[in-house]
Amino acid sequence: MPVTRWGGGPSWWGRGAAALFAGAGAQPAVAAEVGALPDFHPLLKDELRFPLAWGTSPIRDFRTWRRTARAKVEEHLFVGRDDTPYDPEFDERRGEGDGYTRELVTFSLSRYGRARAALLTPQGSGPFPAVLLLHDHGAKFDIGKEKLVRPWYDDTRQAAAQAWADRYFSGRFVADELARRGYVVLAVDALGWGDRGPVAYDQQQALAGNLYNLGSSLAGLMAREDVRAAGFLAGLDRVDRRRVAAFGFSMGAFRAWQTAALSDDIAAAASVCWMTGLKEVMVPGNNILRGQSSYYMLHPGLSRYLDFPDVASIGAPKPMFFLNGGLDPLFPADGVRVAYDKLRAVWGSRHAEERLRLKTWPDLGHECTAPVQDEVFDWFDLVL
C-alpha cells in the first residue's frame, strides 16, 4: 500500500476522498460541479425533518416549546452561559456628533476576555430606546464595528470604514443615523474583526476547528457574546431596558434574529439579507458550502432539530422584521419563501401577525441601502 501523502498526488487517501465526495468513477468536471457536497447529500437532506419546530414538535404549549427549543439551541452552542461582571471602563476619547455623543467603552464580553465597543448616546434626558448593532462578515476583517460606526477614535480606519459604507450602506454609518434619531447604539467587534483581529480569510476554518478541539465553538462563542452585549446595553442607566432592539445586515442579520431568540433583553429585531430555509440554501454553488466564513454561523448537529426560521421563531411573538433582496445571489428565492412561510405560521399561531414584517425588495441585491435603512428606522420608531 502506498504511503499516504497530505499534500496531493496519488495516494490511498486521495482515491478514497475522491470516491467519497465525488462518487466512484466520477469525472473531474462532475466533481467540480458537485464541489464540497458528497454525492449522497440528497439522502442527508431527506433525513432533516426538523422535529422540534413549532407545529411539528409534540409540545403544544408555546411557552414550554420556547423554553425547550431555546435549551436545544444553547446545548449546541458548546459555550456555557456567562455571568462575569461587565466591569465597564469608559475611554476619555469622547466625541460629539449631530445631536449625540460618542464614547468608547471596554467591558468583559465573556469570561475569556474584554472588548472595546463604540457607544453613541442622544443628547437630552433619558432613558432612551436602544439598538444593538451587529456587523456583517464580508470577508473584511480589519474593520468590524467600524462598518457601522464612523470611527472618530482611529484615523487609520476612516478610509476603510467609509469605503465599506459606500459599498453596502449608501455611504451612511448606520449607528450615527440611529443616534441622530434618538437611540442609544452599541457596536462591538466579533472575534476576528477590528480590535479582535484581523483573522485571515483562510484561517477561519482552522480557528473554528481548534475551538471544536477545545470543546468550544466559534459560532457558539459569537452567539453567547451577542447575548452578553445585549445584556450590557439593556443594563445601562441611560437605556430603557424594555425598548432594546437588535439590527444587522448579512451575517449581522443572522446575529440579530439569533440574539432575539436567545436573549430576553432584546424586545425587537430587524434582519436585512439573512433568512432562508437550510435545505434550499444547501445547493451546489452557494456560498454557504465553502466552509471558512460559514463556521461563524454553524452550530454542529442543530439542524437535526431546528431549521433557521425555527430558531428565529423562538423570538415570537416579539416584533421582528425580515427583509431580503430579490436579487441577492446568496439566498435563493425558494429558501426565503420557505422561511417566510414558517415564520408567518408561528406568529400567526400566536395571533401576532401584526408584529411580524416580511419583505422581499425586488431590485435589492446583497446590500443595505439608504431606503432599506429608512424603512427599518421607521419600523423601530413604531415598535419601540
C-alpha positions as CSV (number, residue, x, y, z in Angstrom):
1,M,0.0,0.0,0.0
2,P,1.5,3.4,-1.0
3,V,2.4,5.9,1.7
4,T,-0.4,8.4,2.4
5,R,0.5,11.9,1.5
6,W,-1.4,15.0,2.6
7,G,0.0,17.4,0.1
8,G,-1.7,16.0,-3.0
9,G,-0.7,13.4,-5.6
10,P,-1.8,9.8,-5.9
11,S,-2.4,8.1,-2.6
12,W,-4.9,5.8,-0.9
13,W,-6.4,8.9,0.8
14,G,-6.7,10.8,-2.5
15,R,-8.6,8.0,-4.2
16,G,-10.7,7.4,-1.2
17,A,-11.7,11.0,-0.8
18,A,-12.5,11.3,-4.5
19,A,-14.8,8.3,-4.2
20,L,-16.5,9.7,-1.1
21,F,-17.1,13.3,-2.2
22,A,-17.4,13.0,-6.0
23,G,-18.9,9.5,-6.4
24,A,-16.8,6.5,-7.5
25,G,-15.8,6.8,-11.1
26,A,-16.9,10.5,-11.4
27,Q,-15.2,12.6,-13.9
28,P,-13.3,15.8,-12.8
29,A,-15.9,18.0,-14.3
30,V,-18.7,16.4,-12.3
31,A,-16.6,16.6,-9.1
32,A,-16.0,20.3,-9.7
33,E,-19.7,20.9,-10.2
34,V,-20.7,19.0,-7.1
35,G,-18.0,20.8,-5.1
36,A,-17.9,20.0,-1.3
37,L,-21.3,18.2,-1.3
38,P,-21.0,14.4,-1.2
39,D,-22.9,12.6,-3.9
40,F,-25.3,11.2,-1.2
41,H,-26.2,14.7,0.1
42,P,-29.9,14.4,-1.1
43,L,-30.3,11.4,1.3
44,L,-28.9,13.5,4.1
45,K,-31.3,16.3,3.3
46,D,-34.2,13.9,3.4
47,E,-33.3,13.0,6.9
48,L,-33.6,16.6,8.1
49,R,-37.2,16.7,9.4
50,F,-36.7,19.5,12.0
51,P,-38.8,17.6,14.6
52,L,-38.5,20.3,17.2
53,A,-40.0,23.0,15.0
54,W,-43.2,24.7,16.4
55,G,-46.1,22.9,14.8
56,T,-44.1,19.7,14.2
57,S,-43.0,19.2,17.8
58,P,-45.4,17.3,20.0
59,I,-45.2,20.2,22.5
60,R,-48.4,22.1,22.2
61,D,-47.9,24.8,24.8
62,F,-45.9,27.6,23.2
63,R,-44.1,28.9,26.3
64,T,-43.0,25.3,27.0
65,W,-41.9,24.9,23.4
66,R,-39.9,28.2,23.5
67,R,-38.0,27.0,26.6
68,T,-37.4,23.6,25.1
69,A,-36.3,24.9,21.7
70,R,-34.0,27.6,23.3
71,A,-32.4,25.0,25.5
72,K,-31.7,22.8,22.5
73,V,-30.0,25.7,20.7
74,E,-28.0,26.5,23.8
75,E,-27.0,22.9,24.1
76,H,-25.5,23.1,20.6
77,L,-23.6,26.3,21.2
78,F,-20.9,24.4,23.2
79,V,-20.3,27.6,25.2
80,G,-21.8,27.9,28.6
81,R,-23.8,30.9,29.9
82,D,-21.7,33.6,31.4
83,D,-22.3,35.8,34.4
84,T,-18.9,37.5,34.5
85,P,-19.3,41.1,35.8
86,Y,-19.1,43.6,32.9
87,D,-16.9,46.0,34.8
88,P,-17.0,48.7,32.2
89,E,-14.3,51.3,31.7
90,F,-15.1,54.4,29.7
91,D,-12.4,55.9,27.5
92,E,-11.7,59.6,27.7
93,R,-11.7,60.0,23.9
94,R,-15.3,61.3,23.6
95,G,-16.7,62.9,20.6
96,E,-19.7,65.0,19.6
97,G,-22.0,64.1,16.7
98,D,-25.0,65.9,15.4
99,G,-27.2,65.7,18.5
100,Y,-25.4,62.8,20.1
101,T,-22.2,61.9,22.0
102,R,-19.7,59.2,21.1
103,E,-17.8,57.1,23.6
104,L,-15.6,54.1,23.7
105,V,-16.3,51.6,26.5
106,T,-14.4,48.4,27.3
107,F,-16.2,45.6,29.2
108,S,-15.9,41.9,29.9
109,L,-17.7,40.4,26.9
110,S,-17.2,37.0,28.3
111,R,-15.1,35.2,31.0
112,Y,-12.5,34.8,28.3
113,G,-11.7,38.5,27.7
114,R,-12.7,42.1,27.4
115,A,-13.7,44.0,24.3
116,R,-13.8,47.7,23.2
117,A,-17.1,48.9,21.9
118,A,-18.5,52.1,20.4
119,L,-21.4,53.6,22.3
120,L,-23.4,56.5,21.0
121,T,-26.0,58.4,23.1
122,P,-28.5,61.0,22.1
123,Q,-28.3,64.4,23.8
124,G,-31.1,65.1,26.2
125,S,-32.7,63.3,29.2
126,G,-33.2,59.5,29.0
127,P,-33.8,56.8,29.4
128,F,-33.7,56.2,25.6
129,P,-34.6,53.3,23.4
130,A,-31.5,51.4,22.2
131,V,-30.2,49.3,19.3
132,L,-27.5,46.7,19.5
133,L,-25.8,46.9,16.1
134,L,-24.2,43.7,14.8
135,H,-21.7,43.9,12.0
136,D,-21.6,41.8,8.8
137,H,-18.9,39.4,7.7
138,G,-18.0,40.4,4.1
139,A,-14.5,38.7,4.3
140,K,-13.1,42.0,5.5
141,F,-11.6,41.7,9.0
142,D,-9.6,44.9,9.6
143,I,-12.8,46.7,10.5
144,G,-15.8,45.3,12.4
145,K,-17.8,47.8,14.4
146,E,-16.4,50.5,12.1
147,K,-18.6,49.1,9.3
148,L,-21.5,50.6,11.3
149,V,-19.9,53.5,13.3
150,R,-17.9,56.3,12.0
151,P,-14.5,55.7,13.7
152,W,-13.8,59.1,15.2
153,Y,-11.3,57.4,17.5
154,D,-9.0,56.0,14.8
155,D,-7.9,57.9,11.7
156,T,-6.2,54.8,10.2
157,R,-9.6,53.1,9.8
158,Q,-11.5,56.1,8.4
159,A,-10.9,55.3,4.7
160,A,-11.7,51.6,5.0
161,A,-14.8,52.3,7.0
162,Q,-16.1,54.9,4.5
163,A,-15.4,52.6,1.6
164,W,-17.5,49.9,3.3
165,A,-20.3,52.3,4.0
166,D,-20.2,53.4,0.4
167,R,-20.3,49.8,-0.9
168,Y,-23.1,48.4,1.2
169,F,-24.9,51.2,3.1
170,S,-25.3,54.1,0.6
171,G,-22.4,55.9,2.2
172,R,-24.1,56.0,5.7
173,F,-22.9,54.9,9.1
174,V,-26.0,53.2,10.5
175,A,-25.0,53.8,14.1
176,D,-24.7,57.5,13.6
177,E,-28.0,57.7,11.8
178,L,-29.8,55.9,14.6
179,A,-28.2,58.1,17.3
180,R,-29.4,61.2,15.5
181,R,-32.9,59.7,15.6
182,G,-32.8,59.3,19.4
183,Y,-31.4,55.8,20.0
184,V,-28.5,54.7,22.2
185,V,-26.4,52.5,20.0
186,L,-23.8,49.9,20.9
187,A,-21.4,48.2,18.4
188,V,-18.6,45.7,19.3
189,D,-16.3,43.5,17.3
190,A,-16.9,39.8,16.9
191,L,-13.9,37.6,17.4
192,G,-11.6,38.0,14.3
193,W,-12.6,41.6,13.4
194,G,-11.2,45.0,14.1
195,D,-9.7,45.3,17.6
196,R,-10.1,41.5,18.0
197,G,-8.4,40.5,14.7
198,P,-7.8,40.6,11.9
199,V,-8.0,37.0,11.1
200,A,-7.1,36.0,7.6
201,Y,-9.9,34.5,5.4
202,D,-8.2,31.1,5.1
203,Q,-7.6,30.9,8.9
204,Q,-11.3,30.9,9.8
205,Q,-11.8,27.2,9.3
206,A,-8.7,26.4,11.4
207,L,-9.9,28.8,14.1
208,A,-13.3,27.0,14.2
209,G,-11.6,23.6,14.2
210,N,-9.3,24.5,17.1
211,L,-12.2,25.7,19.1
212,Y,-14.0,22.4,18.4
213,N,-10.9,20.6,19.6
214,L,-11.1,22.7,22.8
215,G,-14.7,21.6,23.4
216,S,-16.0,25.0,22.3
217,S,-17.4,26.6,19.1
218,L,-16.8,29.7,17.1
219,A,-20.4,30.2,16.2
220,G,-21.4,29.4,19.8
221,L,-19.0,31.9,21.2
222,M,-20.3,34.6,18.9
223,A,-23.9,33.8,19.9
224,R,-23.1,34.0,23.6
225,E,-21.1,37.2,23.2
226,D,-24.0,38.8,21.3
227,V,-26.4,37.9,24.2
228,R,-23.9,39.3,26.7
229,A,-23.6,42.6,24.6
230,A,-27.4,42.8,24.7
231,G,-27.5,42.4,28.4
232,F,-24.8,45.1,28.9
233,L,-26.7,47.6,26.7
234,A,-30.0,46.9,28.4
235,G,-28.4,47.4,31.8
236,L,-27.1,50.9,31.1
237,D,-28.8,53.7,33.2
238,R,-29.3,55.7,30.0
239,V,-31.3,52.9,28.3
240,D,-35.0,52.0,28.7
241,R,-34.4,48.3,29.0
242,R,-37.9,47.5,27.8
243,R,-37.1,49.1,24.4
244,V,-33.9,47.4,23.2
245,A,-33.6,46.1,19.6
246,A,-31.0,44.2,17.6
247,F,-30.2,45.1,14.0
248,G,-27.8,43.7,11.4
249,F,-27.1,43.2,7.8
250,S,-25.8,39.9,6.2
251,M,-24.1,37.9,9.0
252,G,-25.2,40.7,11.3
253,A,-28.8,39.9,10.3
254,F,-28.2,36.3,11.3
255,R,-26.8,37.5,14.6
256,A,-29.8,39.9,15.1
257,W,-32.5,37.2,14.9
258,Q,-30.4,34.7,16.8
259,T,-29.9,37.2,19.6
260,A,-33.6,37.9,19.7
261,A,-34.3,34.2,20.0
262,L,-31.7,33.7,22.8
263,S,-32.0,36.9,24.9
264,D,-34.9,38.3,26.9
265,D,-33.1,41.7,26.8
266,I,-34.0,42.1,23.1
267,A,-37.5,43.3,22.6
268,A,-37.4,43.5,18.8
269,A,-35.1,42.7,15.9
270,A,-34.6,43.7,12.3
271,S,-32.6,41.5,9.9
272,V,-31.6,42.5,6.4
273,C,-30.3,39.9,3.9
274,W,-30.1,36.7,6.0
275,M,-33.0,34.4,6.2
276,T,-33.6,31.1,4.4
277,G,-34.5,27.5,4.8
278,L,-31.5,25.3,5.2
279,K,-32.3,22.7,2.6
280,E,-33.0,25.3,0.0
281,V,-29.6,27.1,0.5
282,M,-27.6,23.9,0.6
283,V,-27.3,23.7,-3.2
284,P,-24.2,23.5,-5.4
285,G,-22.6,26.8,-5.9
286,N,-24.0,28.5,-2.8
287,N,-21.6,30.5,-0.7
288,I,-22.6,28.6,2.5
289,L,-20.9,25.4,1.1
290,R,-17.4,26.8,1.1
291,G,-16.6,26.4,4.8
292,Q,-14.4,29.2,6.1
293,S,-16.9,32.0,6.7
294,S,-19.8,29.6,7.3
295,Y,-18.2,28.5,10.6
296,Y,-19.3,31.7,12.3
297,M,-22.9,30.5,11.7
298,L,-22.6,26.8,12.1
299,H,-23.9,25.0,15.2
300,P,-23.0,21.3,14.7
301,G,-26.0,19.0,14.9
302,L,-28.6,21.7,15.5
303,S,-30.2,21.1,12.0
304,R,-31.3,17.7,13.2
305,Y,-33.8,19.5,15.4
306,L,-34.4,23.0,14.0
307,D,-34.2,25.0,10.8
308,F,-33.0,28.6,10.6
309,P,-36.6,30.0,10.7
310,D,-37.4,27.6,13.6
311,V,-34.6,29.1,15.7
312,A,-35.7,32.7,14.8
313,S,-39.3,31.7,15.8
314,I,-38.1,31.2,19.4
315,G,-38.3,35.0,19.5
316,A,-42.0,35.0,18.8
317,P,-44.2,37.0,19.4
318,K,-41.6,39.8,19.6
319,P,-41.8,42.4,16.8
320,M,-39.4,41.2,14.1
321,F,-38.7,42.5,10.6
322,F,-37.0,40.3,8.0
323,L,-36.1,41.9,4.7
324,N,-34.4,40.0,1.8
325,G,-33.3,41.2,-1.6
326,G,-34.9,39.7,-4.7
327,L,-31.6,39.9,-6.5
328,D,-29.5,38.6,-3.6
329,P,-27.3,35.8,-5.0
330,L,-26.6,34.3,-1.6
331,F,-30.2,33.5,-0.7
332,P,-32.3,31.7,-3.4
333,A,-35.9,32.8,-3.6
334,D,-37.2,29.3,-2.7
335,G,-35.3,29.4,0.6
336,V,-36.6,32.8,1.5
337,R,-40.2,31.7,0.7
338,V,-39.9,28.6,2.8
339,A,-38.5,30.5,5.7
340,Y,-41.1,33.3,5.5
341,D,-43.9,30.7,5.4
342,K,-42.6,29.1,8.6
343,L,-42.2,32.4,10.3
344,R,-45.7,33.6,9.3
345,A,-47.3,30.4,10.6
346,V,-45.6,30.8,14.0
347,W,-46.5,34.4,14.6
348,G,-50.0,33.6,13.2
349,S,-50.4,30.9,15.8
350,R,-49.7,33.5,18.5
351,H,-52.3,35.9,16.9
352,A,-49.4,38.3,16.5
353,E,-49.3,38.7,12.7
354,E,-49.0,42.5,13.1
355,R,-45.7,42.1,15.0
356,L,-44.0,40.2,12.1
357,R,-43.0,42.0,9.0
358,L,-41.7,40.0,6.0
359,K,-40.5,41.7,2.8
360,T,-38.6,40.9,-0.3
361,W,-37.3,44.0,-2.1
362,P,-37.4,43.0,-5.8
363,D,-34.5,45.0,-7.0
364,L,-32.3,44.7,-3.9
365,G,-29.1,42.7,-4.0
366,H,-26.9,41.8,-1.0
367,E,-26.8,45.3,0.5
368,C,-28.5,47.6,3.0
369,T,-29.2,50.7,1.1
370,A,-30.5,54.0,2.4
371,P,-34.2,53.3,1.5
372,V,-33.9,49.9,3.3
373,Q,-32.3,51.6,6.4
374,D,-35.1,54.3,6.5
375,E,-37.7,51.6,6.4
376,V,-36.1,49.8,9.3
377,F,-35.7,53.0,11.3
378,D,-39.3,53.9,10.8
379,W,-40.3,50.4,11.9
380,F,-38.2,50.8,15.0
381,D,-39.9,54.1,15.8
382,L,-43.2,52.3,15.5
383,V,-42.5,49.2,17.6
384,L,-40.2,50.7,20.2
